[in-house]
Amino acid sequence: MSLARAEFFMKLIIAIVNNDDAHFVNTGLTSEGFQVTKVSSTGGFLLNGNSTFFVGVDDNRVGRAVEIIKAHSKKRVKSIPFSSVSGTTDAVAPANADICIGGATLFIMDVEKFMHF
């Protein structure tokens, strides 16, 4: 068993990315030597498919990992039925509403302890 104490020299990035961008984010990170775990996930509002990435990163490489994720995570406009947004079926309401989807949501946390078996 290998046990390493990180002493805050390591961060964990949790990145939630739209499935349309997941392949490019994964390829970008792994091509620069980042070790990535990808989990399929679903967003709560539109129930869109997402991928959640877990990336253990040395403090000095956090900026580069964030740059890669940002470069490959595109925002898009999606037109959805207005009743899905407002919860109404009012006949005078517009048929569709445009909403912004995509991009990435990142959580960056200190790692207290790291274990690899």
C-alpha positions, 0 to 999 in steps of 0.5 A: 500500500502506498500512502502519501500525505499531500500537505496541501500540495495537491488539489482535486478538481471536480469539473462538470462538463456538457457531454458534447464537450466531454471527449475534447476535455478528456483528450486535452487533459490526458494528452498533457499527462493529467490523470482523469476519472470521468463519471456520467451525470445528469443536470437537474434543470433540463436533465441534460447529460453531463460528464463529471471529471475528477482530476488530482492535480499538483498545486503548480498545475491547477492553472493549466488544467483549468485552461484546458477545461475552459478551452474545450467547454463551450456555452450554447443556446438551446431553445426549449418549450416555454412551459418547461421553464415557467411551469405554465401552459398559458396560451399567450406565452411564447412557444419557446425560450432560449437558455444558455447551456454548456460551459463547465462548473469547477470545484477546486479543493485541497487534498488532505490525504492521497492513497493509491493501492 
